[in-house]
Amino acid sequence: VDFHSHLMPGVDDGASNLDESRAALLAFQEEGVVAAVTTPHLKGSLTKRPEELERRLDELDRAWQCVSTMASKEFPGIDFHRGVEMMLDTPDPDVSDARLRLAGGPFVLVEFPFMSVPPRSTNVLSKLCRQGWVPIVAHPERYQGLDREVNLPGEWRAAGAYLQVNGASLIGRYGPEAQRVAMQLLSRGWVDYLSSDYHARGQPRIASARRLLSELGGAEQVHLLTEINPGRVVQGAAPLPVPPFHPKRGFLKRLKSLFR
């Protein structure tokens, strides 16, 4: 189950047209995805400007109607939903519109601007929680500005947020630092979900991440991170705890073999 992707045609830096949306859903199907929530980019500051927000949501509605109609006819094996990936460029976005939340439930996928952690990031997440929503921080392993010990994501979780790591980070597609942070978060049991962040180009890479973790002794974590917990997002339920992951010896050697 994957809840972070950019498959609506022509609305962001993901699929540019319906043919690319179709190819992306085919790639999902080939990697074993049975349910997906597609999440186009949306700035949280728009929620403070009702007319601009409505124009943006109208654009997304049209794209969603197009892609969901195609998906229901051509990919009946994929349970397809919508949400957004909301940029927290304001400290107090209004996510009361169900279209802004994952599958219309209590969860909202959020990211920080400019791929860097702003001051008082924990306070922003706490505000969302106090309003009754559940923030899921997208790709925490990729942000600049984390402390070397990677303690800040633990504060986010303590405030009531959850963490979604990109599967491609585990296999080094975002570089060694993102991979290091992702593995450190996994080793602490702080990762709640793995998703693709698929932009309708190349392959989703989630199958490669699943295979790698399983081969390194993380079959239980894979089951929770890619099946049970993201499935619970679609159902509106909190994730189950994921045990800390400690890879078997030979992790680096296995990664090198993937790139060969």
N, C-alpha and C positions, 0 to 999 in steps of 0.2 A: 504494500500500500504506500503510495507516494503522494505527499501533500505540498510539495514545493516544485512548481514548474511554470513555464511561460509558453503556453500552447494556444492562447487566444490569438487569432490572426490579426496582425497589423496594429497592435495596441501598445507594444513596448519593444524591447530588444530581443524578444523571443521569435516565435513564428511570424513571418512577414505576410503570409497568405494561407489560404485554406489547404493548399497542397502541402505546405510545410507542416501544418497542424496534423494532417493525415499521416505524413511520414513519421512524425514524432509519436503519434499514438501507436503506429505499427511497431516502432522501436520499443515502446513501453510494453506492448503485448509480447514481443519476442523476448523481453527480459523477465517476463512472468508477472507483470503488474496486473492486478485484478481490480484495483480501485485507485482513483487519482483525484486530487484536488488541484486545479490549475490556478496559479496565483500571479496575475499581472501586477506590475509595479504601480503603486499609488502613493502619493505624498500625503502624510498625515495632516499637513497644514491645510490641505484642501477641505478637510472636514470643518474648518473654521470659516470657510467661505462657501456658503450653501449653493450659490448659483454655479460656481466653478465645479464644485463637487458633483452636482447633478449632471452637468455636461459630461464630466469624465465617466460617471456611472452609466449614462446613456450610451456612450461609446462602448463601454465594456458590455453592456446589455446586448447591443447589436452583435458584437463579436461572439459573445457567449451563445446567443441563439443560433448563430451560424455553425460554430464548432460542436455544440452539444447535439444539434440535429444530425450532423454528419456522424458523430461518435455513436449515437444510439442506433443508427442504421448499419454502420460498417464495423463497429467494435462493441457488440452487445456484451462481450465478456468483461468489459471494463466499466465499473460503476463510476461514473464521471460527475464531479462536483466542481464548484467554483469557490473562490475566496479572493484575497489580494495579498501581496507582500507589501506591507505598509512601512514606508520610511518614516522614522520618528524624527522629523525635522521640526516638530513642535512638542513641547513637554506634556501636552494634554489633548491628544486627538480624541475625537468623538467617534466611537466605533459602534454606535447603536444601530446603524443600518446593517441588516443581516448579510448584505452583499459584501461587506467588508471583513466578514469572519469566515473561517474555514468551514465549508459545508453549512453555513448559517448557524453553527453552534456557538459555544462560548469562547472558542479559541481564536486568537488573532495572531497571524504570522507577522513579525516585526523585524526590521533591520535598522541599523544606525546609519546616519548619512556619511557619505564619502569613505565608507569602509574603515571608519575609525570610531573609537569609543568616546563619546562626549562626556563632559563633566556631569556628575549627578545622574548617571545612567540608571542606577538602581532606583532612584526616586521616581523616575519616569515610569518604570515598570511597576513600581508599587502603586502608583496612581491608577493604572489600568486595573490592577487587581482589586483595589478598593471600590472601583466602579462595577465590579462583578464579572469582569472579563479575565481571560487567561492568556497572557502573552507567551508566545513561543519565539525565542530569539533565533533567527536564521543564521546559519554558518558562523558561530562565534569564533571558530578557529581561524577565520580569515581577517579579523579586524586588527588594524594597527592600534597601538596604545594600550594593549593588555600588559599587565605586569609580567615579568619574566617567569614568576612562579604560577601564573595563571590562576590567581585566587578570585578575581572579580566575577567570573561566571558563577562561582559558588555563592556569591552575594546575590546575584540575580535569582538563582534558584531558591535561596532562603527567603527572598521577597515574594515568591509565588510564581515566578516564571519557569519555563522549561527550555531546554536546549535542543536544537536540531542541527546536526552536523551534516555536511555534504559528503555523500559516499565517495565522490571523486577526490576529496581531500585525503582520504586514507591511502589511496594508491598514488599520491604524489602529484596529482594533476594541477594543484595550486601551489606547488613548491614545497621545499623541505620544512619551512617554518609552520605553514598551515598543517602539514602532516604531523609535526611534532606536537603542536597544541592539540590537535584532534586526538592523538594517542594519549596525551596526558589527561585530557578530559575523560576519555574512556577508562583509563586506569583508575580514576577516582569514582567511577560510577555516576558521573554527572551528565552523560549524554542520554537523552530520553528518546530521540528519534534519529534515524538516518533517512535522508531524502536525496533526490537527484539534483535539484535546482537546474533542471534541464531546460535549455534555451532552444530546443528544436534544431540543434546542430550536432553532428557526430553521434555518439552513443550516450545514453543516460549514465552509464558506468556504475549503476547501482548493483548490477549483477556481479561485476568484478569486485566491488567492495564486499559484498556478501560472501563471495567465494574466498577472498583473502582472509576475512575474519574467521570463517569456519575452519579453514586449513590451519590457522594459528591457534585453534582451541576455543574459539568464541561462538560456537553454534548456538548456545543459549542466548547470548547477547544478540546475535543476528536475528533470531526468532522474535525477540522482544522489540528490537529497534526498527525492523522493517516490516513486521507483520502485526504483532499484537498491539503495540502502542500507537502506531499511526492508524490502525483500524479503529482504535478507541477514540481518536480525534474525530473521525467521521461520525462516530456514535455520540460524541459530546461527552466522553468519559475521560477522567484523568489517567495518565500513563501508570503502568506498573513499574516498580523499582527495577533498575537494570544493574546486575552485579558488576563490580569493577572487573575490567578486562586486563589480563596480563598475558601478552602473547608468548607463545613458545619461543624457544631459542631459534635463531635463524630468520628472524623477521626481516632484516635488511637484505639478506641473501634472496629471500622470496620476492621482495620488491624488485630487485634487480632483474630477476627472471621474468617478471611481468613486462618490464620495459623492453627486454630483448624480444 
